[in-house]
Amino acid sequence: MGHEDLKRLAERTLILRCQLGDESAFERLVRKYHRRLRYFVRQLAGSTDAAEDVLQEVWVTVYRKIATLRQPDAFVAWLYGIARHKVYHAIRRPAYVELAEDCDIPAYEDEDSLLDRYDAVQIHAALSLLQPEHREVLILRFFDAMPYSDIAEAVGCRIGTVKSRLNIAKKRLREHLERTDFHER
C-alpha cells in the first residue's frame, strides 16, 4: 500500500469515526480542513465577518449531517458544496449559475505557470476581482488540489463546465495580474 493509499484510508477512517459520533475525530477533521475552508469561504463571501459566520454554519451543518454522507471518499466535495451553498445563501446570490461557456475545453498544458511569476499578495488581490463562479473553481483546483470531478460535484455542474470556468478564470486572473504588474513598473 502506497503513501497516498494510506492517507486515503486514514481520511476514510476519520470520517467513519465522525459518523459514529466520535467528537475527537470531528475535532481532527475540523483542524485538518478549517484553514483551507476559511480561505474558500472568505474569497466567496468577501467580508471577513460574513465569512466567519458562514464558516461556523458550515461546521455545524457538517456535524449534524455527517452521518448522512454515504461515501466517505466524497467528503471533501460534500464539505465544499455545503460551504458554497451557505456562502451564496448568506450573500443572497443563487447557489448555481449556468454560464454560456458550458463546453468541454481542455485545460492549459501548464496550469502552474500562471502563478510562477507573481507573489501571493498579488494573486489573492486579483482573485477577489474575479466573478464568484470563476474564483471558486480556481481556489478548489489550485489551493485545494481538487480533481475536476470533485469540483463539479461541489459546485453543482458538469466537468466540462468546470474546465471552461477554469480556463476563463485563469485568463481573467492573468489579465488582472499583468495589469497590476504593468502598473507597478
ZICOR-V161315 format. One record per run of one state. SS is the DSSP state (hx for helix, st for strand, lp for the rest). FROM is the first residue (numbers start at 1). TO is the last residue. If there is no record, write none. Layout:
SS_FROM_TO + SS_FROM_TO
This chain:
lp_1_2 + hx_3_19 + lp_20_22 + hx_23_45 + lp_46_47 + hx_48_68 + lp_69_71 + hx_72_90 + lp_91_112 + hx_113_116 + lp_117_119 + hx_120_127 + lp_128_131 + hx_132_143 + lp_144_147 + hx_148_155 + lp_156_158 + hx_159_184 + lp_185_185
